[in-house]
Amino acid sequence: MPEGPEIRRMVDDISHAVAGQTAERVLFAFDRFKPFEGLLRGRRVTSVEARGKAVLVFLAATDEDGPWCVYSHNQLYGKWQIGTPEREPQTQRQLRFAVCGPRKAARLYSASDIRLVRPDELDQVDYLTRLGPDPLNETVSVEDLLRLFDDRRFRGRNLGGLLLDQGFVAGIGNYLRSEILFEARLAPTRRPRELDDSERLRLAEAILKMIERAYRLKGITNDPERAERLKHNGWTYGQRRHMVFNRDGQACHECGGAIVKTTRASRRLYHCPGCQAPEESAKHPPVP
């Protein structure tokens, strides 16, 4: 499943293709939305936004009817593709929704969670109401996160599971979880209530830093200078992309110890026992 940075880059592409343009065609696969195709045709796409792992396409009001928003969540299999209005891409996926402007079209394939919602009723969409702070799509500070660590809903949960909870911080998925914990030098078994002030600060800074880096560098969470050096040394994108994620058995870039793969919250998690040992975690500074 794409994580927050991937969804945000996807939204950037959709926005570049159709935002500000007239929707010359709107297509829905589901019968319950078919009557709306004509209603939405000819409206301007006012904006495209990300909320956590959801995509929102806003369409303007007309003289006879108010504005609408097409909400979608990719879940495991959904995929957006950008192309031309007259030519659909070659794919085995099933088209679920499309908005076609004069020059570009944005098409959503395979996703099953699609809704047509009035913009002022988005607060009734369960997924959106459960979202925590969303660093890529709203202003979130270190201080905001520090306060969140004290919330009774989160303070007693182990970090390995907590970081996947979209109600804690929106947009974090499996690779970001491992990378955030390594950057903060914290073991996945630690809990917010156990952290001292320096550990809490490292965790808050790591959350914001890793999410922003993954967005800016198109999925790379490794230190940018290290990633560039490894590229010159012949490492593939997949090999140099992360600090610990998907690197079980390989040498840690910091201490040289072996990266370990475990399971937390029913999903794979990677960590360095040397850099993230529970009793030693407060002694190691974060990666530059």
PyRosetta script that sets phi, psi and omega in degrees:
from pyrosetta import init, pose_from_sequence

init()
pose = pose_from_sequence("MPEGPEIRRMVDDISHAVAGQTAERVLFAFDRFKPFEGLLRGRRVTSVEARGKAVLVFLAATDEDGPWCVYSHNQLYGKWQIGTPEREPQTQRQLRFAVCGPRKAARLYSASDIRLVRPDELDQVDYLTRLGPDPLNETVSVEDLLRLFDDRRFRGRNLGGLLLDQGFVAGIGNYLRSEILFEARLAPTRRPRELDDSERLRLAEAILKMIERAYRLKGITNDPERAERLKHNGWTYGQRRHMVFNRDGQACHECGGAIVKTTRASRRLYHCPGCQAPEESAKHPPVP")
pose.set_psi(1, 131.7)
pose.set_omega(1, 177.7)
pose.set_phi(2, -60.5)
pose.set_psi(2, 145.6)
pose.set_omega(2, 177.8)
pose.set_phi(3, -98.1)
pose.set_psi(3, 177.7)
pose.set_omega(3, -174.3)
pose.set_phi(4, -49.2)
pose.set_psi(4, -47.1)
pose.set_omega(4, -179.7)
pose.set_phi(5, -60.9)
pose.set_psi(5, -37.8)
pose.set_omega(5, 179.3)
pose.set_phi(6, -68.5)
pose.set_psi(6, -40.5)
pose.set_omega(6, 178.3)
pose.set_phi(7, -63.8)
pose.set_psi(7, -41.8)
pose.set_omega(7, -179.1)
pose.set_phi(8, -65.0)
pose.set_psi(8, -40.3)
pose.set_omega(8, 177.3)
pose.set_phi(9, -66.5)
pose.set_psi(9, -36.3)
pose.set_omega(9, 176.7)
pose.set_phi(10, -62.4)
pose.set_psi(10, -43.0)
pose.set_omega(10, 178.4)
pose.set_phi(11, -64.2)
pose.set_psi(11, -38.7)
pose.set_omega(11, 175.7)
pose.set_phi(12, -56.9)
pose.set_psi(12, -43.1)
pose.set_omega(12, -179.7)
pose.set_phi(13, -66.8)
pose.set_psi(13, -44.5)
pose.set_omega(13, 179.4)
pose.set_phi(14, -61.6)
pose.set_psi(14, -45.0)
pose.set_omega(14, -179.6)
pose.set_phi(15, -61.0)
pose.set_psi(15, -44.0)
pose.set_omega(15, 179.4)
pose.set_phi(16, -61.3)
pose.set_psi(16, -33.0)
pose.set_omega(16, -176.5)
pose.set_phi(17, -78.7)
pose.set_psi(17, -42.9)
pose.set_omega(17, -168.9)
pose.set_phi(18, -128.0)
pose.set_psi(18, -15.3)
pose.set_omega(18, -178.3)
pose.set_phi(19, -63.4)
pose.set_psi(19, 135.8)
pose.set_omega(19, -177.7)
pose.set_phi(20, 82.2)
pose.set_psi(20, -3.4)
pose.set_omega(20, -178.2)
pose.set_phi(21, -100.7)
pose.set_psi(21, 160.6)
pose.set_omega(21, 174.9)
pose.set_phi(22, -82.1)
pose.set_psi(22, 132.4)
pose.set_omega(22, 177.5)
pose.set_phi(23, -78.7)
pose.set_psi(23, 94.7)
pose.set_omega(23, -177.9)
pose.set_phi(24, -73.4)
pose.set_psi(24, -26.2)
pose.set_omega(24, 172.3)
pose.set_phi(25, -142.6)
pose.set_psi(25, 141.5)
pose.set_omega(25, 172.4)
pose.set_phi(26, -130.0)
pose.set_psi(26, 127.4)
pose.set_omega(26, -176.8)
pose.set_phi(27, -123.3)
pose.set_psi(27, 137.0)
pose.set_omega(27, 173.4)
pose.set_phi(28, -125.1)
pose.set_psi(28, 142.3)
pose.set_omega(28, 177.0)
pose.set_phi(29, -84.3)
pose.set_psi(29, -31.3)
pose.set_omega(29, -173.3)
pose.set_phi(30, -83.9)
pose.set_psi(30, 134.4)
pose.set_omega(30, -174.3)
pose.set_phi(31, -58.1)
pose.set_psi(31, -34.5)
pose.set_omega(31, -176.1)
pose.set_phi(32, -65.5)
pose.set_psi(32, -19.8)
pose.set_omega(32, 179.9)
pose.set_phi(33, -102.1)
pose.set_psi(33, -7.9)
pose.set_omega(33, -177.1)
pose.set_phi(34, -55.2)
pose.set_psi(34, -40.2)
pose.set_omega(34, 179.9)
pose.set_phi(35, -63.3)
pose.set_psi(35, -16.7)
pose.set_omega(35, -177.7)
pose.set_phi(36, -87.5)
pose.set_psi(36, -9.5)
pose.set_omega(36, -177.8)
pose.set_phi(37, -58.7)
pose.set_psi(37, -47.0)
pose.set_omega(37, 179.3)
pose.set_phi(38, -69.8)
pose.set_psi(38, -34.2)
pose.set_omega(38, -179.7)
pose.set_phi(39, -64.7)
pose.set_psi(39, -35.9)
pose.set_omega(39, -176.4)
pose.set_phi(40, -90.4)
pose.set_psi(40, -17.9)
pose.set_omega(40, -179.7)
pose.set_phi(41, -63.0)
pose.set_psi(41, 136.4)
pose.set_omega(41, 178.3)
pose.set_phi(42, 90.8)
pose.set_psi(42, -5.1)
pose.set_omega(42, 178.4)
pose.set_phi(43, -86.0)
pose.set_psi(43, 155.3)
pose.set_omega(43, 176.6)
pose.set_phi(44, -83.4)
pose.set_psi(44, 136.2)
pose.set_omega(44, 172.5)
pose.set_phi(45, -78.4)
pose.set_psi(45, 106.5)
pose.set_omega(45, -173.5)
pose.set_phi(46, -76.2)
pose.set_psi(46, -35.7)
pose.set_omega(46, 179.5)
pose.set_phi(47, -167.1)
pose.set_psi(47, 163.4)
pose.set_omega(47, 172.8)
pose.set_phi(48, -130.7)
pose.set_psi(48, 129.1)
pose.set_omega(48, -174.7)
pose.set_phi(49, -132.8)
pose.set_psi(49, 156.8)
pose.set_omega(49, 171.6)
pose.set_phi(50, -107.3)
pose.set_psi(50, 142.4)
pose.set_omega(50, 170.1)
pose.set_phi(51, -133.6)
pose.set_psi(51, 104.7)
pose.set_omega(51, -173.7)
pose.set_phi(52, 61.0)
pose.set_psi(52, -117.8)
pose.set_omega(52, 179.3)
pose.set_phi(53, -107.6)
pose.set_psi(53, 16.8)
pose.set_omega(53, 177.6)
pose.set_phi(54, -102.5)
pose.set_psi(54, 155.0)
pose.set_omega(54, 177.5)
pose.set_phi(55, -119.1)
pose.set_psi(55, 132.7)
pose.set_omega(55, -179.1)
pose.set_phi(56, -120.4)
pose.set_psi(56, 122.4)
pose.set_omega(56, 176.7)
pose.set_phi(57, -110.1)
pose.set_psi(57, 116.0)
pose.set_omega(57, -176.2)
pose.set_phi(58, -99.1)
pose.set_psi(58, 134.3)
pose.set_omega(58, 178.7)
pose.set_phi(59, -121.4)
pose.set_psi(59, 139.5)
pose.set_omega(59, -171.6)
pose.set_phi(60, -69.4)
pose.set_psi(60, 161.7)
pose.set_omega(60, 174.3)
pose.set_phi(61, -75.2)
pose.set_psi(61, 162.4)
pose.set_omega(61, 169.8)
pose.set_phi(62, -117.3)
pose.set_psi(62, -180.0)
pose.set_omega(62, 178.6)
pose.set_phi(63, -65.1)
pose.set_psi(63, -26.0)
pose.set_omega(63, -175.8)
pose.set_phi(64, -101.1)
pose.set_psi(64, -13.1)
pose.set_omega(64, -171.6)
pose.set_phi(65, -150.8)
pose.set_psi(65, 150.2)
pose.set_omega(65, -178.8)
pose.set_phi(66, -77.8)
pose.set_psi(66, 178.9)
pose.set_omega(66, -179.0)
pose.set_phi(67, -72.0)
pose.set_psi(67, 160.5)
pose.set_omega(67, 177.7)
pose.set_phi(68, -131.5)
pose.set_psi(68, 160.5)
pose.set_omega(68, 173.8)
pose.set_phi(69, -133.8)
pose.set_psi(69, 130.4)
pose.set_omega(69, 172.2)
pose.set_phi(70, -95.1)
pose.set_psi(70, 113.1)
pose.set_omega(70, 178.8)
pose.set_phi(71, -95.5)
pose.set_psi(71, 136.3)
pose.set_omega(71, 174.8)
pose.set_phi(72, -145.1)
pose.set_psi(72, 149.6)
pose.set_omega(72, 174.5)
pose.set_phi(73, -129.6)
pose.set_psi(73, 124.6)
pose.set_omega(73, -175.3)
pose.set_phi(74, -63.8)
pose.set_psi(74, -30.1)
pose.set_omega(74, -172.2)
pose.set_phi(75, 52.2)
pose.set_psi(75, -141.0)
pose.set_omega(75, -174.6)
pose.set_phi(76, -79.1)
pose.set_psi(76, -33.0)
pose.set_omega(76, -165.9)
pose.set_phi(77, -117.6)
pose.set_psi(77, -8.3)
pose.set_omega(77, -177.6)
pose.set_phi(78, -65.7)
pose.set_psi(78, 146.6)
pose.set_omega(78, -179.3)
pose.set_phi(79, -152.6)
pose.set_psi(79, 128.3)
pose.set_omega(79, 174.2)
pose.set_phi(80, -89.9)
pose.set_psi(80, 144.2)
pose.set_omega(80, 173.8)
pose.set_phi(81, -134.7)
pose.set_psi(81, 139.2)
pose.set_omega(81, 179.1)
pose.set_phi(82, -103.9)
pose.set_psi(82, 132.7)
pose.set_omega(82, 179.3)
pose.set_phi(83, -156.6)
pose.set_psi(83, -157.0)
pose.set_omega(83, 177.7)
pose.set_phi(84, -96.5)
pose.set_psi(84, 155.2)
pose.set_omega(84, -177.1)
pose.set_phi(85, -61.6)
pose.set_psi(85, -35.6)
pose.set_omega(85, -172.1)
pose.set_phi(86, -89.3)
pose.set_psi(86, -9.8)
pose.set_omega(86, -174.9)
pose.set_phi(87, -130.4)
pose.set_psi(87, 113.1)
pose.set_omega(87, 178.1)
pose.set_phi(88, -80.0)
pose.set_psi(88, 144.9)
pose.set_omega(88, 178.1)
pose.set_phi(89, -66.6)
pose.set_psi(89, 154.6)
pose.set_omega(89, 175.7)
pose.set_phi(90, -77.3)
pose.set_psi(90, 114.9)
pose.set_omega(90, -178.3)
pose.set_phi(91, -158.2)
pose.set_psi(91, 153.1)
pose.set_omega(91, 175.0)
pose.set_phi(92, -88.9)
pose.set_psi(92, -4.1)
pose.set_omega(92, -179.5)
pose.set_phi(93, -74.7)
pose.set_psi(93, 158.0)
pose.set_omega(93, 179.3)
pose.set_phi(94, -95.6)
pose.set_psi(94, 130.1)
pose.set_omega(94, 179.3)
pose.set_phi(95, -70.4)
pose.set_psi(95, 129.4)
pose.set_omega(95, -179.1)
pose.set_phi(96, -109.6)
pose.set_psi(96, -36.7)
pose.set_omega(96, -177.5)
pose.set_phi(97, -156.3)
pose.set_psi(97, 144.6)
pose.set_omega(97, 176.7)
pose.set_phi(98, -148.6)
pose.set_psi(98, 143.0)
pose.set_omega(98, 170.6)
pose.set_phi(99, -128.1)
pose.set_psi(99, 123.1)
pose.set_omega(99, -173.4)
pose.set_phi(100, -115.1)
pose.set_psi(100, 120.7)
pose.set_omega(100, 174.9)
pose.set_phi(101, -93.5)
pose.set_psi(101, -170.1)
pose.set_omega(101, -178.8)
pose.set_phi(102, -64.1)
pose.set_psi(102, -34.6)
pose.set_omega(102, -174.7)
pose.set_phi(103, -119.6)
pose.set_psi(103, -28.3)
pose.set_omega(103, -176.6)
pose.set_phi(104, -130.0)
pose.set_psi(104, 156.9)
pose.set_omega(104, 176.7)
pose.set_phi(105, -132.8)
pose.set_psi(105, 143.5)
pose.set_omega(105, 174.1)
pose.set_phi(106, -114.8)
pose.set_psi(106, 123.3)
pose.set_omega(106, -175.9)
pose.set_phi(107, -123.4)
pose.set_psi(107, 135.0)
pose.set_omega(107, 179.4)
pose.set_phi(108, -108.2)
pose.set_psi(108, 124.2)
pose.set_omega(108, -178.4)
pose.set_phi(109, -112.7)
pose.set_psi(109, 144.7)
pose.set_omega(109, 167.0)
pose.set_phi(110, 71.7)
pose.set_psi(110, -13.3)
pose.set_omega(110, 179.6)
pose.set_phi(111, -72.1)
pose.set_psi(111, 144.9)
pose.set_omega(111, -179.6)
pose.set_phi(112, -110.3)
pose.set_psi(112, -17.8)
pose.set_omega(112, -177.8)
pose.set_phi(113, -96.5)
pose.set_psi(113, 89.7)
pose.set_omega(113, 179.5)
pose.set_phi(114, -128.7)
pose.set_psi(114, 134.3)
pose.set_omega(114, -179.0)
pose.set_phi(115, -139.7)
pose.set_psi(115, 151.2)
pose.set_omega(115, 174.9)
pose.set_phi(116, -110.3)
pose.set_psi(116, 117.9)
pose.set_omega(116, -168.4)
pose.set_phi(117, -134.9)
pose.set_psi(117, 142.6)
pose.set_omega(117, 168.9)
pose.set_phi(118, -69.1)
pose.set_psi(118, 137.6)
pose.set_omega(118, -177.5)
pose.set_phi(119, -54.1)
pose.set_psi(119, -35.2)
pose.set_omega(119, -178.7)
pose.set_phi(120, -80.5)
pose.set_psi(120, 3.9)
pose.set_omega(120, 177.1)
pose.set_phi(121, -114.3)
pose.set_psi(121, 10.8)
pose.set_omega(121, 179.2)
pose.set_phi(122, -62.5)
pose.set_psi(122, -24.9)
pose.set_omega(122, 179.4)
pose.set_phi(123, -71.0)
pose.set_psi(123, -0.7)
pose.set_omega(123, 175.7)
pose.set_phi(124, -99.1)
pose.set_psi(124, -2.6)
pose.set_omega(124, 176.5)
pose.set_phi(125, -81.9)
pose.set_psi(125, 118.6)
pose.set_omega(125, -171.8)
pose.set_phi(126, -54.2)
pose.set_psi(126, -46.6)
pose.set_omega(126, -177.4)
pose.set_phi(127, -58.4)
pose.set_psi(127, -43.7)
pose.set_omega(127, -177.3)
pose.set_phi(128, -69.0)
pose.set_psi(128, -36.0)
pose.set_omega(128, -178.9)
pose.set_phi(129, -70.3)
pose.set_psi(129, -22.3)
pose.set_omega(129, -178.1)
pose.set_phi(130, -91.0)
pose.set_psi(130, -6.2)
pose.set_omega(130, -175.5)
pose.set_phi(131, -68.7)
pose.set_psi(131, 139.6)
pose.set_omega(131, 170.6)
pose.set_phi(132, -85.3)
pose.set_psi(132, -167.6)
pose.set_omega(132, 177.5)
pose.set_phi(133, -54.3)
pose.set_psi(133, 142.4)
pose.set_omega(133, -174.2)
pose.set_phi(134, -121.5)
pose.set_psi(134, 90.8)
pose.set_omega(134, -171.4)
pose.set_phi(135, -59.8)
pose.set_psi(135, -27.9)
pose.set_omega(135, -178.3)
pose.set_phi(136, -82.0)
pose.set_psi(136, -19.1)
pose.set_omega(136, -171.3)
pose.set_phi(137, -124.8)
pose.set_psi(137, 4.1)
pose.set_omega(137, 174.2)
pose.set_phi(138, -155.2)
pose.set_psi(138, 166.2)
pose.set_omega(138, -179.4)
pose.set_phi(139, -78.9)
pose.set_psi(139, 118.1)
pose.set_omega(139, 178.2)
pose.set_phi(140, -129.5)
pose.set_psi(140, 125.9)
pose.set_omega(140, -177.2)
pose.set_phi(141, -103.6)
pose.set_psi(141, 166.0)
pose.set_omega(141, 173.2)
pose.set_phi(142, -56.8)
pose.set_psi(142, -41.5)
pose.set_omega(142, -179.4)
pose.set_phi(143, -62.7)
pose.set_psi(143, -37.1)
pose.set_omega(143, 177.0)
pose.set_phi(144, -60.0)
pose.set_psi(144, -43.3)
pose.set_omega(144, -178.5)
pose.set_phi(145, -70.7)
pose.set_psi(145, -39.3)
pose.set_omega(145, 178.4)
pose.set_phi(146, -58.9)
pose.set_psi(146, -40.1)
pose.set_omega(146, 176.8)
pose.set_phi(147, -65.7)
pose.set_psi(147, -36.0)
pose.set_omega(147, -179.2)
pose.set_phi(148, -64.3)
pose.set_psi(148, -34.2)
pose.set_omega(148, -179.3)
pose.set_phi(149, -61.6)
pose.set_psi(149, -22.4)
pose.set_omega(149, -179.5)
pose.set_phi(150, -91.3)
pose.set_psi(150, -5.2)
pose.set_omega(150, -179.5)
pose.set_phi(151, -63.7)
pose.set_psi(151, 133.6)
pose.set_omega(151, -176.2)
pose.set_phi(152, -63.1)
pose.set_psi(152, -21.2)
pose.set_omega(152, 177.2)
pose.set_phi(153, -69.6)
pose.set_psi(153, -24.3)
pose.set_omega(153, -169.5)
pose.set_phi(154, -120.2)
pose.set_psi(154, -26.2)
pose.set_omega(154, -166.9)
pose.set_phi(155, -64.7)
pose.set_psi(155, -24.5)
pose.set_omega(155, -178.5)
pose.set_phi(156, -99.6)
pose.set_psi(156, 5.5)
pose.set_omega(156, -176.6)
pose.set_phi(157, -96.8)
pose.set_psi(157, 146.2)
pose.set_omega(157, 179.3)
pose.set_phi(158, -71.2)
pose.set_psi(158, 145.6)
pose.set_omega(158, -173.0)
pose.set_phi(159, -64.2)
pose.set_psi(159, -29.7)
pose.set_omega(159, -179.8)
pose.set_phi(160, -60.9)
pose.set_psi(160, -33.7)
pose.set_omega(160, 176.5)
pose.set_phi(161, -91.7)
pose.set_psi(161, -38.0)
pose.set_omega(161, -174.8)
pose.set_phi(162, -61.0)
pose.set_psi(162, -39.4)
pose.set_omega(162, -175.3)
pose.set_phi(163, -66.4)
pose.set_psi(163, -16.0)
pose.set_omega(163, 177.0)
pose.set_phi(164, -89.7)
pose.set_psi(164, -7.6)
pose.set_omega(164, -178.9)
pose.set_phi(165, -78.5)
pose.set_psi(165, 113.6)
pose.set_omega(165, -178.2)
pose.set_phi(166, -67.7)
pose.set_psi(166, -15.5)
pose.set_omega(166, 174.7)
pose.set_phi(167, -79.0)
pose.set_psi(167, -13.7)
pose.set_omega(167, 176.8)
pose.set_phi(168, -85.8)
pose.set_psi(168, -67.8)
pose.set_omega(168, 172.6)
pose.set_phi(169, -136.6)
pose.set_psi(169, 125.9)
pose.set_omega(169, -176.1)
pose.set_phi(170, -75.0)
pose.set_psi(170, 143.0)
pose.set_omega(170, 171.6)
pose.set_phi(171, 97.8)
pose.set_psi(171, -9.5)
pose.set_omega(171, 180.0)
pose.set_phi(172, -84.5)
pose.set_psi(172, 129.1)
pose.set_omega(172, 175.8)
pose.set_phi(173, -122.7)
pose.set_psi(173, -156.2)
pose.set_omega(173, -168.5)
pose.set_phi(174, -67.5)
pose.set_psi(174, -46.2)
pose.set_omega(174, -177.8)
pose.set_phi(175, -71.3)
pose.set_psi(175, -38.2)
pose.set_omega(175, 179.2)
pose.set_phi(176, -64.9)
pose.set_psi(176, -35.3)
pose.set_omega(176, 178.3)
pose.set_phi(177, -57.4)
pose.set_psi(177, -51.1)
pose.set_omega(177, -179.3)
pose.set_phi(178, -62.5)
pose.set_psi(178, -42.0)
pose.set_omega(178, -176.4)
pose.set_phi(179, -69.9)
pose.set_psi(179, -38.5)
pose.set_omega(179, 178.0)
pose.set_phi(180, -63.0)
pose.set_psi(180, -46.4)
pose.set_omega(180, -178.5)
pose.set_phi(181, -65.2)
pose.set_psi(181, -36.3)
pose.set_omega(181, 177.3)
pose.set_phi(182, -68.5)
pose.set_psi(182, -45.0)
pose.set_omega(182, 179.5)
pose.set_phi(183, -58.4)
pose.set_psi(183, -37.7)
pose.set_omega(183, -179.5)
pose.set_phi(184, -84.0)
pose.set_psi(184, -6.7)
pose.set_omega(184, -178.9)
pose.set_phi(185, 58.9)
pose.set_psi(185, 46.3)
pose.set_omega(185, -179.4)
pose.set_phi(186, -124.4)
pose.set_psi(186, 137.0)
pose.set_omega(186, 176.0)
pose.set_phi(187, -72.4)
pose.set_psi(187, 148.1)
pose.set_omega(187, -178.9)
pose.set_phi(188, -65.9)
pose.set_psi(188, -14.7)
pose.set_omega(188, 179.5)
pose.set_phi(189, -83.0)
pose.set_psi(189, -12.1)
pose.set_omega(189, -179.0)
pose.set_phi(190, -68.5)
pose.set_psi(190, 157.7)
pose.set_omega(190, 179.5)
pose.set_phi(191, -124.5)
pose.set_psi(191, 147.7)
pose.set_omega(191, -179.2)
pose.set_phi(192, -52.7)
pose.set_psi(192, -38.3)
pose.set_omega(192, -177.3)
pose.set_phi(193, -68.5)
pose.set_psi(193, -16.8)
pose.set_omega(193, -179.7)
pose.set_phi(194, -89.4)
pose.set_psi(194, -11.8)
pose.set_omega(194, -171.3)
pose.set_phi(195, -80.9)
pose.set_psi(195, 140.9)
pose.set_omega(195, 172.6)
pose.set_phi(196, -82.7)
pose.set_psi(196, 178.4)
pose.set_omega(196, -173.9)
pose.set_phi(197, -60.2)
pose.set_psi(197, -40.4)
pose.set_omega(197, -178.3)
pose.set_phi(198, -69.2)
pose.set_psi(198, -36.5)
pose.set_omega(198, 178.1)
pose.set_phi(199, -68.8)
pose.set_psi(199, -41.2)
pose.set_omega(199, 177.8)
pose.set_phi(200, -61.0)
pose.set_psi(200, -42.7)
pose.set_omega(200, 179.0)
pose.set_phi(201, -64.4)
pose.set_psi(201, -43.6)
pose.set_omega(201, 178.9)
pose.set_phi(202, -60.9)
pose.set_psi(202, -41.0)
pose.set_omega(202, -179.4)
pose.set_phi(203, -66.0)
pose.set_psi(203, -46.2)
pose.set_omega(203, 179.8)
pose.set_phi(204, -60.6)
pose.set_psi(204, -44.8)
pose.set_omega(204, -180.0)
pose.set_phi(205, -66.8)
pose.set_psi(205, -36.6)
pose.set_omega(205, -179.7)
pose.set_phi(206, -67.0)
pose.set_psi(206, -39.3)
pose.set_omega(206, 178.8)
pose.set_phi(207, -59.1)
pose.set_psi(207, -50.6)
pose.set_omega(207, -178.2)
pose.set_phi(208, -67.5)
pose.set_psi(208, -40.8)
pose.set_omega(208, -176.6)
pose.set_phi(209, -66.6)
pose.set_psi(209, -45.8)
pose.set_omega(209, -176.1)
pose.set_phi(210, -70.7)
pose.set_psi(210, -38.2)
pose.set_omega(210, 177.6)
pose.set_phi(211, -64.1)
pose.set_psi(211, -45.9)
pose.set_omega(211, -179.6)
pose.set_phi(212, -65.9)
pose.set_psi(212, -41.3)
pose.set_omega(212, -179.2)
pose.set_phi(213, -64.3)
pose.set_psi(213, -43.8)
pose.set_omega(213, -179.5)
pose.set_phi(214, -62.5)
pose.set_psi(214, -36.8)
pose.set_omega(214, 177.0)
pose.set_phi(215, -68.9)
pose.set_psi(215, -48.7)
pose.set_omega(215, -175.0)
pose.set_phi(216, -67.4)
pose.set_psi(216, -36.6)
pose.set_omega(216, -175.1)
pose.set_phi(217, -103.7)
pose.set_psi(217, 18.4)
pose.set_omega(217, 173.7)
pose.set_phi(218, 57.7)
pose.set_psi(218, 51.4)
pose.set_omega(218, 174.0)
pose.set_phi(219, 97.5)
pose.set_psi(219, -9.4)
pose.set_omega(219, 178.8)
pose.set_phi(220, -81.5)
pose.set_psi(220, 127.5)
pose.set_omega(220, 176.0)
pose.set_phi(221, -113.6)
pose.set_psi(221, -9.5)
pose.set_omega(221, 176.5)
pose.set_phi(222, -65.5)
pose.set_psi(222, 157.8)
pose.set_omega(222, 175.4)
pose.set_phi(223, -54.5)
pose.set_psi(223, 127.9)
pose.set_omega(223, -173.8)
pose.set_phi(224, -56.8)
pose.set_psi(224, -41.1)
pose.set_omega(224, 179.4)
pose.set_phi(225, -66.3)
pose.set_psi(225, -39.9)
pose.set_omega(225, 177.5)
pose.set_phi(226, -65.1)
pose.set_psi(226, -43.7)
pose.set_omega(226, -179.7)
pose.set_phi(227, -60.6)
pose.set_psi(227, -39.7)
pose.set_omega(227, 178.9)
pose.set_phi(228, -67.6)
pose.set_psi(228, -39.4)
pose.set_omega(228, 178.2)
pose.set_phi(229, -64.2)
pose.set_psi(229, -42.5)
pose.set_omega(229, 179.0)
pose.set_phi(230, -65.9)
pose.set_psi(230, -34.6)
pose.set_omega(230, 176.9)
pose.set_phi(231, -61.4)
pose.set_psi(231, -44.9)
pose.set_omega(231, 178.7)
pose.set_phi(232, -65.6)
pose.set_psi(232, -24.3)
pose.set_omega(232, 178.1)
pose.set_phi(233, -87.1)
pose.set_psi(233, 4.7)
pose.set_omega(233, 174.2)
pose.set_phi(234, 96.3)
pose.set_psi(234, 5.6)
pose.set_omega(234, 178.6)
pose.set_phi(235, -72.4)
pose.set_psi(235, 139.6)
pose.set_omega(235, 177.6)
pose.set_phi(236, -73.8)
pose.set_psi(236, 168.9)
pose.set_omega(236, 177.7)
pose.set_phi(237, -55.9)
pose.set_psi(237, -46.9)
pose.set_omega(237, -179.4)
pose.set_phi(238, -63.0)
pose.set_psi(238, -34.8)
pose.set_omega(238, -178.9)
pose.set_phi(239, -72.9)
pose.set_psi(239, -34.8)
pose.set_omega(239, -174.7)
pose.set_phi(240, -99.6)
pose.set_psi(240, -2.0)
pose.set_omega(240, -170.3)
pose.set_phi(241, -66.3)
pose.set_psi(241, -45.5)
pose.set_omega(241, -171.5)
pose.set_phi(242, -118.8)
pose.set_psi(242, 162.6)
pose.set_omega(242, 176.1)
pose.set_phi(243, -81.2)
pose.set_psi(243, -44.2)
pose.set_omega(243, -179.4)
pose.set_phi(244, -131.1)
pose.set_psi(244, -31.2)
pose.set_omega(244, -174.0)
pose.set_phi(245, -60.8)
pose.set_psi(245, 133.0)
pose.set_omega(245, 178.7)
pose.set_phi(246, 64.0)
pose.set_psi(246, 25.0)
pose.set_omega(246, -178.4)
pose.set_phi(247, -122.0)
pose.set_psi(247, 31.9)
pose.set_omega(247, -177.9)
pose.set_phi(248, -58.8)
pose.set_psi(248, 134.0)
pose.set_omega(248, -179.9)
pose.set_phi(249, 84.8)
pose.set_psi(249, -13.0)
pose.set_omega(249, 179.9)
pose.set_phi(250, -87.8)
pose.set_psi(250, 163.8)
pose.set_omega(250, -176.8)
pose.set_phi(251, -75.9)
pose.set_psi(251, 134.1)
pose.set_omega(251, 174.3)
pose.set_phi(252, -62.8)
pose.set_psi(252, 136.9)
pose.set_omega(252, 179.8)
pose.set_phi(253, -66.0)
pose.set_psi(253, -20.4)
pose.set_omega(253, -175.9)
pose.set_phi(254, -97.1)
pose.set_psi(254, -51.5)
pose.set_omega(254, -173.8)
pose.set_phi(255, -109.5)
pose.set_psi(255, -10.6)
pose.set_omega(255, 179.6)
pose.set_phi(256, 84.6)
pose.set_psi(256, -7.3)
pose.set_omega(256, 177.9)
pose.set_phi(257, -72.4)
pose.set_psi(257, 167.5)
pose.set_omega(257, -177.0)
pose.set_phi(258, -80.7)
pose.set_psi(258, 133.6)
pose.set_omega(258, 174.3)
pose.set_phi(259, -71.8)
pose.set_psi(259, 140.3)
pose.set_omega(259, -176.6)
pose.set_phi(260, -115.4)
pose.set_psi(260, 138.7)
pose.set_omega(260, 175.7)
pose.set_phi(261, -101.3)
pose.set_psi(261, 129.1)
pose.set_omega(261, 175.7)
pose.set_phi(262, -131.4)
pose.set_psi(262, -175.5)
pose.set_omega(262, 176.9)
pose.set_phi(263, -125.2)
pose.set_psi(263, 128.4)
pose.set_omega(263, 175.9)
pose.set_phi(264, -136.9)
pose.set_psi(264, 133.3)
pose.set_omega(264, -178.3)
pose.set_phi(265, 55.3)
pose.set_psi(265, 38.3)
pose.set_omega(265, 176.2)
pose.set_phi(266, 65.1)
pose.set_psi(266, 17.5)
pose.set_omega(266, 178.6)
pose.set_phi(267, -135.4)
pose.set_psi(267, 152.4)
pose.set_omega(267, -174.9)
pose.set_phi(268, -68.2)
pose.set_psi(268, 140.5)
pose.set_omega(268, 179.5)
pose.set_phi(269, -136.0)
pose.set_psi(269, 142.8)
pose.set_omega(269, -177.2)
pose.set_phi(270, -121.4)
pose.set_psi(270, 139.2)
pose.set_omega(270, 177.3)
pose.set_phi(271, -153.3)
pose.set_psi(271, 164.2)
pose.set_omega(271, 176.9)
pose.set_phi(272, -104.8)
pose.set_psi(272, 111.2)
pose.set_omega(272, -179.4)
pose.set_phi(273, -59.3)
pose.set_psi(273, -30.2)
pose.set_omega(273, 179.8)
pose.set_phi(274, -71.5)
pose.set_psi(274, -44.8)
pose.set_omega(274, -178.0)
pose.set_phi(275, -84.1)
pose.set_psi(275, -21.5)
pose.set_omega(275, -173.7)
pose.set_phi(276, -121.2)
pose.set_psi(276, 23.1)
pose.set_omega(276, 178.4)
pose.set_phi(277, -61.2)
pose.set_psi(277, 134.9)
pose.set_omega(277, -175.9)
pose.set_phi(278, -52.7)
pose.set_psi(278, -44.5)
pose.set_omega(278, -175.8)
pose.set_phi(279, -79.0)
pose.set_psi(279, -12.2)
pose.set_omega(279, -177.3)
pose.set_phi(280, -110.3)
pose.set_psi(280, -5.2)
pose.set_omega(280, -168.9)
pose.set_phi(281, -60.2)
pose.set_psi(281, -30.4)
pose.set_omega(281, -177.9)
pose.set_phi(282, -78.6)
pose.set_psi(282, -8.8)
pose.set_omega(282, -175.0)
pose.set_phi(283, -92.4)
pose.set_psi(283, -13.2)
pose.set_omega(283, -175.9)
pose.set_phi(284, -102.1)
pose.set_psi(284, 129.3)
pose.set_omega(284, 175.4)
pose.set_phi(285, -72.4)
pose.set_psi(285, 155.8)
pose.set_omega(285, 177.7)
pose.set_phi(286, -66.1)
pose.set_psi(286, 161.1)
pose.set_omega(286, 179.0)
pose.set_phi(287, -63.1)
pose.set_psi(287, 135.8)
pose.set_omega(287, 180.0)
pose.set_phi(288, -58.3)
pose.dump_pdb("model.pdb")
